[in-house]
Amino acid sequence: MNTDEHGCDFLEKLLDLPAGQAGGAEVEWEALGEVAHIYGGLTGKSKKDFEDGNAKYISYKNIFKNIHINFDDLSQVRVSENENQHDVRYGDVLFTGSSETAIEAGMSSAVTRGFQEKVYLNSFSFGVRFNDRITLIPEFSKYLFRSSFMRREIATTASGVTRFNISKARFKKLLIPIPCPENPEKSLVIQAEIVRILDTFTELTAELTARKKQYNYYRDQLLTFDLPAGRQEDGDACLPGRQVEWKTLGEVYKFQYGMGNTIPTLGGEYPVYGSNGIVGTHNEFNSEDSPVIGHIGAYAGIVNWGKGKHFVTYNGVICRLISELVSPKYAYYQLLKQDFNSMAKSASHPFVSYAELNKVLIPIPSPSEQARIVVILDKFDTLTHSISEGLPREIELRQTQYEYYRDLLLNFPKPEEVKA
């Protein structure tokens, strides 16, 4: 890639502009409400409508986790012919309406694939559909609205205390850059080139991330045993001949929701865990050396290891070990293996219930076998999750490089008259 230390030469050549004028007259900034209209998700739906569906809809998690919609992961809902519901179309950009923190509210996902059947949007999200007078390809939009500068702007449109909701009135005032609006052909060329470069970085990161799946495979091999008589499932991976006792998670852990309406403080002594890991600090603690499971939202079911004294907020579940037959770290690794995030489903917001947790069966081998498994998995964990060594460091560097070029390519300078 031909670029100087800051990437300016490449950006200037890409935009075909004189040095120092990237953005200038070639990029027009417009309020989102002036170039697009906003529509809401499903309305008037009951729990029963999501149990026996005849139509497909895009879930909150699908939007939150993907920069473009994953059409292999659509949910079902019942919609009658006379209902007045908004359907999703190619080119739309979908946004989550709320989250536990302002910085995670309004996450975007572009609709980059055409389809024939009607597909709807969940009620906790909203869609943006651009007017015909501007030309923004969805592959470009998927990167634009996930760029750092747009994420910062979107976060300013959210407000709340324990949950932050996007204000549609403020959202419509967001300024977005339109490359070469007076020259649609050139605009498409610029957008396509930006997409090509960022797709390349994304593919490289995906290759590195795929190598982490090898760790998950070996972890699951170590943690999988023969099921009790009558419960063996076809295709179940297991290592035969290892004697274990089977218990439900309810016999191993006591599950307890974190404290409600607690706002993390800055400069506190103890880390605060929410549904997606550490979200702040606090001067009090309510748990010590225990797993924390995300309870509600896009991260429902995600398992983190709460090391030392820590505080758990209302959207996390504290896992208190109650069985002397199980070592804490072994039990934690068994929680990781369960993939509760994929089990967390709801007609409205994803959540993990005590009933779902309590009924899961896990194998309990001898103390020596547990210790052996923990030693191996701790070493794997160091190699794949340490911030200073192994794959995560490589992935982090690649991700940082990708984010640098993404923001460089997408953060067009604003004209003086629209600068804050």
The 8 nearest C-alpha neighbors of each residue, nearest first, counted from 0:
[[1, 2, 9, 6, 196, 3, 8, 404],
 [2, 0, 9, 3, 8, 6, 12, 10],
 [1, 3, 6, 9, 8, 0, 4, 7],
 [2, 4, 6, 5, 8, 7, 1, 9],
 [5, 3, 6, 2, 7, 8, 1, 9],
 [6, 4, 3, 7, 2, 8, 407, 9],
 [5, 7, 2, 3, 9, 8, 4, 10],
 [8, 6, 10, 9, 5, 11, 3, 2],
 [9, 7, 11, 2, 10, 6, 3, 12],
 [8, 10, 2, 12, 7, 11, 6, 13],
 [9, 11, 13, 7, 12, 8, 14, 6],
 [12, 10, 14, 8, 13, 16, 9, 15],
 [13, 11, 15, 9, 14, 10, 8, 16],
 [12, 14, 10, 11, 15, 9, 189, 192],
 [13, 15, 11, 16, 12, 10, 189, 21],
 [16, 14, 12, 13, 11, 17, 10, 21],
 [15, 17, 14, 11, 21, 20, 18, 12],
 [18, 16, 20, 19, 11, 15, 21, 12],
 [19, 17, 20, 11, 16, 21, 8, 7],
 [18, 20, 21, 17, 11, 16, 7, 22],
 [21, 19, 23, 18, 17, 22, 16, 11],
 [22, 20, 23, 19, 16, 11, 411, 14],
 [21, 23, 411, 26, 412, 25, 20, 24],
 [24, 22, 20, 25, 21, 26, 414, 412],
 [23, 25, 26, 22, 27, 179, 414, 20],
 [26, 24, 179, 23, 22, 178, 27, 180],
 [27, 25, 178, 22, 179, 177, 24, 23],
 [26, 28, 177, 176, 29, 178, 180, 25],
 [29, 27, 176, 175, 174, 177, 26, 30],
 [30, 28, 174, 175, 31, 27, 176, 33],
 [29, 31, 174, 172, 173, 33, 32, 175],
 [32, 30, 171, 33, 34, 173, 35, 172],
 [31, 33, 171, 30, 35, 34, 36, 172],
 [34, 32, 30, 31, 35, 29, 171, 36],
 [35, 33, 31, 130, 32, 129, 30, 29],
 [36, 34, 129, 130, 128, 32, 31, 33],
 [35, 37, 128, 127, 32, 129, 38, 34],
 [36, 38, 127, 126, 128, 35, 39, 125],
 [39, 37, 126, 125, 127, 36, 85, 40],
 [40, 38, 125, 126, 124, 41, 37, 85],
 [39, 41, 122, 120, 121, 125, 124, 42],
 [40, 42, 122, 121, 120, 84, 39, 119],
 [43, 41, 44, 122, 40, 84, 39, 121],
 [42, 44, 45, 41, 122, 84, 82, 48],
 [43, 45, 42, 48, 46, 41, 49, 47],
 [46, 44, 47, 48, 43, 49, 346, 347],
 [45, 47, 48, 49, 346, 44, 50, 347],
 [46, 48, 50, 49, 45, 51, 44, 346],
 [49, 47, 77, 45, 46, 50, 76, 51],
 [50, 48, 76, 47, 46, 346, 52, 51],
 [49, 51, 47, 48, 52, 46, 76, 75],
 [52, 50, 49, 48, 77, 76, 53, 47],
 [51, 53, 76, 77, 75, 54, 49, 50],
 [52, 54, 77, 76, 75, 78, 51, 55],
 [55, 53, 76, 75, 52, 77, 78, 56],
 [56, 54, 75, 118, 74, 73, 76, 119],
 [55, 57, 119, 120, 118, 74, 73, 75],
 [58, 56, 120, 73, 121, 119, 74, 61],
 [57, 59, 61, 60, 121, 56, 74, 62],
 [58, 60, 62, 61, 63, 95, 121, 124],
 [61, 59, 63, 297, 58, 62, 64, 349],
 [60, 62, 58, 59, 64, 63, 65, 68],
 [63, 61, 108, 60, 59, 65, 64, 107],
 [62, 64, 60, 106, 61, 65, 59, 297],
 [63, 65, 61, 62, 60, 66, 297, 108],
 [66, 64, 67, 62, 63, 108, 68, 61],
 [65, 67, 108, 141, 109, 107, 68, 64],
 [68, 66, 109, 108, 65, 110, 141, 111],
 [69, 67, 110, 108, 70, 65, 109, 62],
 [68, 70, 71, 72, 67, 61, 65, 73],
 [71, 69, 72, 73, 68, 57, 112, 61],
 [70, 72, 69, 73, 68, 74, 61, 57],
 [73, 71, 70, 69, 74, 61, 57, 58],
 [72, 74, 57, 56, 70, 55, 71, 75],
 [75, 73, 56, 55, 57, 58, 72, 76],
 [76, 74, 55, 52, 54, 56, 49, 53],
 [77, 75, 52, 49, 54, 48, 53, 55],
 [76, 78, 52, 53, 48, 54, 51, 49],
 [79, 77, 54, 76, 53, 80, 82, 52],
 [80, 78, 81, 82, 77, 53, 54, 83],
 [79, 81, 82, 78, 83, 84, 77, 54],
 [82, 80, 79, 83, 78, 84, 77, 85],
 [83, 81, 80, 79, 84, 78, 85, 42],
 [82, 84, 81, 85, 80, 42, 79, 41],
 [83, 85, 82, 41, 86, 42, 119, 40],
 [86, 84, 119, 40, 87, 83, 38, 39],
 [87, 85, 119, 118, 117, 84, 88, 120],
 [86, 88, 118, 119, 85, 120, 91, 89],
 [89, 87, 91, 90, 86, 110, 113, 118],
 [88, 90, 113, 110, 91, 112, 111, 87],
 [91, 89, 137, 110, 111, 88, 92, 136],
 [92, 90, 128, 110, 127, 89, 88, 109],
 [91, 93, 109, 127, 108, 126, 110, 107],
 [92, 94, 126, 108, 107, 125, 109, 127],
 [95, 93, 107, 105, 106, 125, 124, 126],
 [96, 94, 124, 105, 106, 97, 59, 123],
 [95, 97, 124, 123, 165, 105, 164, 94],
 [98, 96, 164, 104, 163, 95, 165, 105],
 [97, 99, 104, 100, 163, 162, 103, 101],
 [98, 100, 162, 163, 161, 101, 97, 103],
 [101, 99, 98, 102, 103, 163, 104, 162],
 [100, 102, 104, 154, 103, 163, 157, 98],
 [101, 103, 154, 100, 104, 151, 150, 153],
 [104, 102, 101, 100, 98, 106, 105, 99],
 [105, 103, 98, 97, 101, 106, 102, 95],
 [104, 106, 95, 94, 96, 107, 97, 153],
 [107, 105, 94, 95, 63, 104, 103, 62],
 [108, 106, 94, 93, 105, 62, 144, 66],
 [107, 109, 66, 67, 62, 93, 92, 68],
 [110, 108, 92, 67, 141, 111, 137, 91],
 [109, 111, 89, 90, 91, 68, 112, 67],
 [112, 110, 137, 109, 89, 90, 138, 67],
 [111, 113, 110, 89, 114, 90, 68, 70],
 [112, 114, 89, 111, 115, 88, 110, 90],
 [115, 113, 116, 112, 89, 88, 117, 118],
 [114, 116, 117, 113, 118, 88, 89, 112],
 [117, 115, 114, 118, 54, 55, 86, 113],
 [116, 118, 86, 119, 115, 87, 55, 54],
 [117, 119, 55, 56, 86, 87, 116, 54],
 [120, 118, 56, 86, 87, 57, 55, 85],
 [119, 121, 40, 57, 56, 41, 122, 87],
 [122, 120, 40, 41, 58, 123, 124, 57],
 [121, 123, 40, 41, 124, 42, 120, 39],
 [124, 122, 96, 121, 95, 59, 40, 125],
 [125, 123, 95, 96, 122, 94, 121, 40],
 [126, 124, 39, 94, 40, 38, 93, 96],
 [125, 127, 93, 38, 37, 92, 94, 39],
 [126, 128, 37, 92, 91, 36, 93, 35],
 [129, 127, 91, 35, 36, 37, 126, 130],
 [130, 128, 35, 34, 127, 36, 131, 91],
 [129, 131, 35, 34, 132, 133, 128, 36],
 [130, 132, 133, 129, 134, 34, 35, 128],
 [131, 133, 130, 134, 34, 129, 180, 35],
 [134, 132, 131, 130, 135, 180, 34, 129],
 [133, 135, 136, 183, 132, 131, 187, 186],
 [136, 134, 137, 133, 140, 139, 177, 187],
 [135, 137, 139, 138, 140, 134, 90, 190],
 [138, 136, 140, 90, 139, 111, 109, 141],
 [139, 137, 141, 136, 140, 111, 194, 142],
 [140, 138, 137, 136, 141, 142, 194, 190],
 [141, 139, 137, 143, 142, 138, 144, 136],
 [140, 142, 109, 138, 66, 139, 143, 108],
 [143, 141, 145, 140, 139, 144, 146, 138],
 [144, 142, 140, 146, 145, 141, 139, 409],
 [143, 145, 146, 149, 142, 141, 140, 107],
 [146, 144, 142, 143, 150, 147, 149, 107],
 [147, 145, 143, 149, 144, 148, 406, 150],
 [148, 146, 150, 149, 151, 406, 145, 402],
 [147, 149, 151, 150, 146, 152, 410, 406],
 [148, 150, 152, 151, 146, 147, 144, 153],
 [149, 151, 153, 147, 152, 148, 145, 146],
 [152, 150, 154, 148, 149, 153, 147, 155],
 [151, 153, 149, 155, 154, 150, 148, 173],
 [152, 154, 150, 155, 156, 151, 149, 105],
 [155, 153, 102, 151, 101, 156, 152, 157],
 [156, 154, 153, 152, 157, 151, 101, 158],
 [155, 157, 169, 154, 153, 165, 166, 170],
 [158, 156, 165, 164, 155, 154, 101, 163],
 [157, 159, 163, 164, 165, 156, 101, 160],
 [158, 160, 163, 162, 161, 164, 157, 101],
 [159, 161, 162, 163, 158, 262, 260, 100],
 [162, 160, 260, 159, 99, 163, 262, 261],
 [163, 161, 99, 159, 160, 98, 100, 164],
 [162, 164, 159, 158, 97, 101, 98, 157],
 [165, 163, 97, 157, 158, 96, 159, 166],
 [164, 166, 157, 96, 156, 97, 167, 105],
 [167, 165, 169, 168, 156, 157, 170, 164],
 [166, 168, 170, 169, 171, 165, 156, 37],
 [167, 169, 166, 170, 171, 172, 156, 165],
 [170, 168, 172, 156, 166, 171, 167, 173],
 [169, 171, 167, 172, 168, 173, 156, 166],
 [170, 172, 32, 31, 169, 168, 173, 167],
 [171, 173, 30, 169, 170, 31, 32, 174],
 [174, 172, 30, 170, 31, 171, 175, 169],
 [173, 175, 30, 29, 28, 31, 172, 176],
 [174, 176, 28, 29, 30, 173, 31, 177],
 [177, 175, 28, 27, 26, 178, 29, 411],
 [176, 178, 27, 26, 180, 28, 179, 175],
 [179, 177, 26, 186, 180, 25, 176, 27],
 [178, 180, 25, 186, 182, 26, 181, 177],
 [181, 179, 182, 178, 177, 183, 27, 186],
 [182, 180, 179, 183, 25, 186, 178, 185],
 [181, 183, 179, 185, 180, 184, 186, 178],
 [184, 182, 186, 185, 180, 187, 181, 134],
 [183, 185, 187, 186, 182, 188, 179, 189],
 [186, 184, 188, 187, 182, 183, 189, 179],
 [185, 187, 183, 179, 189, 178, 184, 188],
 [186, 188, 190, 184, 185, 189, 191, 183],
 [187, 189, 185, 191, 186, 190, 192, 184],
 [190, 188, 186, 192, 187, 191, 185, 193],
 [189, 191, 187, 193, 192, 188, 139, 194],
 [192, 190, 194, 188, 193, 189, 187, 195],
 [193, 191, 195, 189, 194, 190, 188, 196],
 [192, 194, 190, 196, 195, 191, 197, 189],
 [193, 195, 191, 197, 192, 196, 198, 139],
 [196, 194, 192, 198, 193, 197, 191, 199],
 [197, 195, 199, 193, 198, 194, 192, 200],
 [196, 198, 200, 194, 199, 195, 201, 193],
 [197, 199, 201, 195, 200, 196, 194, 202],
 [200, 198, 202, 196, 197, 201, 195, 203],
 [201, 199, 197, 203, 202, 198, 401, 204],
 [200, 202, 198, 204, 199, 203, 205, 197],
 [203, 201, 205, 199, 204, 200, 198, 206],
 [204, 202, 206, 200, 205, 201, 199, 207],
 [205, 203, 201, 207, 206, 202, 208, 394],
 [204, 206, 202, 208, 203, 207, 209, 201],
 [207, 205, 209, 203, 204, 208, 202, 210],
 [208, 206, 204, 209, 205, 210, 394, 203],
 [207, 209, 205, 210, 211, 206, 204, 394],
 [210, 208, 206, 211, 212, 207, 205, 213],
 [209, 211, 212, 208, 207, 213, 206, 214],
 [212, 210, 213, 209, 214, 208, 383, 215],
 [211, 213, 215, 210, 214, 209, 216, 208],
 [212, 214, 216, 211, 215, 210, 217, 209],
 [215, 213, 212, 211, 217, 216, 218, 379],
 [214, 216, 218, 212, 213, 217, 219, 211],
 [215, 217, 213, 219, 214, 218, 212, 220],
 [218, 216, 220, 214, 219, 215, 221, 213],
 [219, 217, 215, 221, 216, 220, 214, 222],
 [218, 220, 222, 216, 217, 221, 223, 215],
 [221, 219, 217, 223, 218, 222, 216, 237],
 [222, 220, 218, 219, 223, 217, 372, 238],
 [221, 223, 219, 220, 218, 224, 333, 336],
 [224, 222, 237, 220, 221, 219, 238, 236],
 [225, 223, 237, 238, 226, 222, 362, 241],
 [226, 224, 237, 239, 227, 238, 223, 231],
 [225, 227, 231, 230, 224, 228, 229, 232],
 [228, 226, 230, 229, 225, 231, 245, 244],
 [229, 227, 230, 226, 231, 225, 232, 245],
 [228, 230, 231, 227, 226, 232, 225, 233],
 [231, 229, 228, 227, 226, 232, 225, 233],
 [232, 230, 226, 229, 228, 233, 227, 225],
 [233, 231, 235, 230, 234, 226, 229, 236],
 [234, 232, 235, 231, 236, 230, 237, 226],
 [233, 235, 236, 232, 231, 237, 225, 226],
 [234, 236, 233, 232, 237, 231, 225, 223],
 [237, 235, 234, 223, 220, 238, 224, 219],
 [238, 236, 224, 223, 225, 239, 235, 220],
 [237, 239, 224, 240, 223, 241, 225, 236],
 [240, 238, 241, 225, 237, 224, 242, 223],
 [239, 241, 242, 238, 225, 224, 243, 237],
 [242, 240, 239, 243, 224, 238, 225, 364],
 [243, 241, 240, 364, 244, 365, 224, 225],
 [244, 242, 364, 363, 362, 241, 245, 365],
 [243, 245, 363, 362, 364, 246, 242, 361],
 [244, 246, 362, 361, 363, 360, 243, 247],
 [247, 245, 360, 361, 250, 248, 362, 244],
 [246, 248, 360, 249, 359, 250, 358, 361],
 [247, 249, 251, 357, 250, 359, 252, 360],
 [248, 250, 357, 247, 252, 251, 253, 358],
 [251, 249, 248, 247, 252, 246, 322, 321],
 [252, 250, 248, 322, 249, 321, 320, 247],
 [253, 251, 320, 319, 321, 249, 248, 318],
 [252, 254, 319, 318, 320, 249, 321, 255],
 [255, 253, 318, 317, 252, 319, 316, 256],
 [254, 256, 317, 316, 257, 253, 318, 319],
 [255, 257, 316, 317, 315, 313, 258, 254],
 [258, 256, 313, 312, 311, 315, 316, 317],
 [257, 259, 313, 312, 261, 311, 256, 260],
 [258, 260, 313, 261, 312, 257, 314, 256],
 [261, 259, 161, 262, 313, 258, 312, 160],
 [262, 260, 259, 312, 258, 263, 313, 161],
 [261, 263, 264, 260, 161, 160, 312, 281],
 [264, 262, 279, 280, 281, 261, 271, 265],
 [265, 263, 281, 280, 267, 262, 279, 266],
 [266, 264, 267, 280, 279, 263, 281, 268],
 [265, 267, 280, 264, 268, 281, 282, 279],
 [268, 266, 281, 282, 280, 265, 269, 264],
 [267, 269, 282, 281, 280, 266, 270, 283],
 [268, 270, 309, 281, 280, 267, 282, 308],
 [271, 269, 280, 309, 279, 310, 277, 281],
 [272, 270, 310, 280, 279, 277, 311, 278],
 [273, 271, 277, 311, 276, 278, 310, 312],
 [274, 272, 315, 312, 275, 314, 276, 278],
 [293, 273, 275, 315, 314, 298, 276, 294],
 [276, 274, 273, 298, 293, 301, 277, 272],
 [275, 277, 272, 273, 274, 303, 278, 271],
 [276, 278, 272, 271, 279, 270, 273, 275],
 [277, 279, 271, 272, 273, 276, 280, 263],
 [280, 278, 271, 263, 277, 270, 264, 265],
 [279, 281, 270, 267, 271, 264, 269, 263],
 [282, 280, 267, 264, 269, 283, 263, 268],
 [281, 283, 267, 268, 269, 284, 280, 264],
 [284, 282, 281, 310, 269, 285, 268, 309],
 [285, 283, 310, 309, 286, 308, 269, 282],
 [284, 286, 310, 309, 311, 283, 287, 308],
 [287, 285, 309, 284, 308, 310, 289, 288],
 [286, 288, 308, 307, 289, 309, 306, 305],
 [289, 287, 306, 307, 305, 308, 286, 290],
 [288, 290, 305, 287, 318, 304, 319, 291],
 [291, 289, 304, 305, 318, 303, 331, 317],
 [290, 292, 317, 303, 316, 302, 318, 304],
 [293, 291, 302, 316, 301, 315, 300, 294],
 [274, 294, 292, 299, 315, 300, 301, 298],
 [293, 295, 299, 315, 314, 351, 350, 316],
 [296, 294, 350, 299, 349, 314, 293, 351],
 [295, 297, 349, 299, 298, 348, 350, 294],
 [296, 298, 60, 299, 349, 63, 59, 295],
 [299, 297, 296, 301, 274, 275, 293, 300],
 [300, 298, 293, 295, 294, 296, 350, 340],
 [299, 301, 340, 339, 293, 292, 351, 298],
 [300, 302, 293, 292, 298, 340, 299, 339],
 [303, 301, 292, 291, 335, 300, 293, 290],
 [304, 302, 291, 290, 276, 305, 292, 301],
 [303, 305, 290, 306, 289, 291, 302, 331],
 [306, 304, 289, 290, 288, 303, 291, 307],
 [305, 307, 288, 304, 308, 289, 287, 309],
 [308, 306, 288, 287, 309, 305, 289, 286],
 [309, 307, 287, 286, 284, 269, 288, 306],
 [308, 310, 284, 269, 270, 286, 287, 271],
 [309, 311, 284, 271, 285, 286, 272, 270],
 [312, 310, 272, 257, 271, 315, 273, 258],
 [313, 311, 257, 258, 273, 314, 315, 272],
 [312, 314, 259, 257, 258, 315, 256, 260],
 [315, 313, 294, 274, 312, 273, 295, 293],
 [314, 316, 293, 294, 274, 273, 257, 313],
 [315, 317, 256, 292, 291, 255, 257, 294],
 [318, 316, 291, 255, 254, 256, 319, 257],
 [319, 317, 254, 290, 252, 253, 289, 291],
 [318, 320, 253, 252, 317, 321, 254, 289],
 [319, 321, 252, 251, 322, 318, 253, 327],
 [320, 322, 252, 251, 319, 253, 323, 250],
 [323, 321, 251, 324, 325, 320, 250, 252],
 [322, 324, 325, 321, 326, 320, 251, 327],
 [325, 323, 322, 326, 366, 363, 365, 251],
 [324, 326, 323, 322, 327, 330, 363, 329],
 [325, 327, 329, 328, 330, 324, 369, 323],
 [328, 326, 330, 329, 331, 325, 320, 289],
 [327, 329, 331, 330, 326, 332, 373, 325],
 [330, 328, 332, 331, 326, 327, 373, 369],
 [329, 331, 333, 327, 328, 332, 326, 334],
 [332, 330, 328, 334, 329, 333, 290, 327],
 [333, 331, 335, 329, 334, 330, 328, 336],
 [332, 334, 330, 336, 331, 335, 329, 337],
 [335, 333, 331, 332, 336, 337, 330, 302],
 [336, 334, 332, 333, 337, 302, 338, 331],
 [335, 337, 333, 334, 338, 332, 219, 222],
 [336, 338, 334, 335, 339, 333, 359, 340],
 [339, 337, 340, 336, 341, 335, 300, 342],
 [338, 340, 300, 342, 341, 337, 343, 301],
 [341, 339, 300, 343, 338, 342, 299, 301],
 [340, 342, 339, 343, 338, 300, 344, 299],
 [343, 341, 339, 340, 344, 338, 300, 351],
 [344, 342, 350, 340, 351, 349, 341, 339],
 [345, 343, 349, 342, 350, 346, 348, 341],
 [346, 344, 349, 347, 348, 350, 343, 49],
 [345, 347, 46, 49, 348, 344, 45, 349],
 [346, 348, 345, 349, 122, 123, 121, 46],
 [347, 349, 345, 296, 350, 346, 295, 59],
 [350, 348, 344, 345, 296, 343, 295, 299],
 [351, 349, 295, 343, 299, 294, 296, 344],
 [350, 352, 294, 343, 300, 299, 295, 355],
 [353, 351, 355, 354, 350, 356, 294, 343],
 [352, 354, 356, 355, 357, 351, 254, 249],
 [355, 353, 357, 352, 356, 358, 351, 249],
 [356, 354, 352, 353, 357, 358, 351, 359],
 [357, 355, 353, 354, 358, 359, 248, 352],
 [356, 358, 249, 248, 354, 355, 359, 353],
 [357, 359, 247, 356, 355, 360, 354, 248],
 [360, 358, 247, 248, 357, 356, 361, 355],
 [361, 359, 247, 246, 248, 358, 245, 362],
 [360, 362, 246, 245, 247, 359, 363, 248],
 [363, 361, 245, 244, 243, 364, 246, 224],
 [362, 364, 244, 243, 245, 361, 365, 325],
 [365, 363, 243, 368, 369, 244, 362, 242],
 [364, 366, 368, 367, 369, 363, 243, 242],
 [367, 365, 369, 368, 370, 364, 325, 324],
 [366, 368, 370, 369, 365, 371, 364, 372],
 [369, 367, 371, 365, 370, 366, 364, 372],
 [368, 370, 366, 372, 367, 371, 329, 373],
 [369, 371, 367, 373, 368, 372, 366, 374],
 [372, 370, 368, 374, 369, 373, 367, 375],
 [371, 373, 369, 375, 370, 374, 376, 368],
 [372, 374, 376, 370, 375, 371, 377, 329],
 [375, 373, 377, 371, 372, 376, 370, 378],
 [376, 374, 372, 378, 373, 377, 379, 371],
 [375, 377, 379, 373, 378, 374, 380, 372],
 [376, 378, 380, 374, 379, 375, 373, 381],
 [379, 377, 381, 375, 376, 380, 382, 374],
 [380, 378, 376, 382, 377, 381, 383, 375],
 [379, 381, 377, 383, 378, 384, 382, 376],
 [382, 380, 385, 378, 379, 384, 383, 377],
 [381, 383, 389, 379, 380, 384, 385, 378],
 [382, 384, 390, 380, 389, 381, 391, 385],
 [383, 385, 380, 391, 381, 382, 386, 390],
 [386, 384, 381, 387, 388, 383, 382, 391],
 [387, 385, 392, 388, 391, 384, 389, 395],
 [386, 388, 385, 392, 389, 391, 384, 381],
 [389, 387, 385, 392, 386, 382, 390, 391],
 [388, 390, 382, 383, 391, 392, 385, 393],
 [389, 391, 393, 383, 392, 394, 382, 388],
 [392, 390, 394, 393, 384, 383, 395, 389],
 [391, 393, 395, 390, 394, 388, 386, 389],
 [394, 392, 390, 396, 391, 395, 397, 389],
 [393, 395, 391, 397, 392, 396, 398, 390],
 [394, 396, 398, 392, 393, 397, 391, 399],
 [397, 395, 399, 393, 398, 394, 392, 400],
 [396, 398, 400, 394, 399, 395, 401, 393],
 [397, 399, 395, 401, 400, 396, 394, 402],
 [400, 398, 396, 402, 401, 397, 395, 403],
 [399, 401, 397, 403, 398, 402, 396, 404],
 [400, 402, 398, 404, 399, 403, 200, 405],
 [403, 401, 405, 399, 400, 404, 406, 398],
 [404, 402, 400, 406, 401, 405, 407, 399],
 [405, 403, 407, 401, 406, 402, 408, 400],
 [404, 406, 402, 408, 407, 403, 401, 409],
 [407, 405, 409, 410, 403, 404, 408, 146],
 [408, 406, 404, 405, 409, 410, 403, 6],
 [407, 409, 405, 406, 404, 410, 10, 193],
 [408, 410, 406, 407, 411, 405, 143, 146],
 [411, 409, 406, 407, 408, 412, 148, 146],
 [410, 412, 22, 409, 413, 21, 176, 26],
 [413, 411, 22, 410, 414, 21, 23, 26],
 [412, 414, 418, 417, 415, 411, 22, 28],
 [415, 413, 416, 417, 418, 23, 412, 22],
 [414, 416, 418, 417, 413, 419, 412, 23],
 [415, 417, 414, 418, 413, 419, 28, 412],
 [418, 416, 415, 414, 413, 419, 28, 174],
 [417, 419, 415, 416, 413, 414, 412, 174],
 [418, 417, 416, 415, 413, 414, 174, 152]]
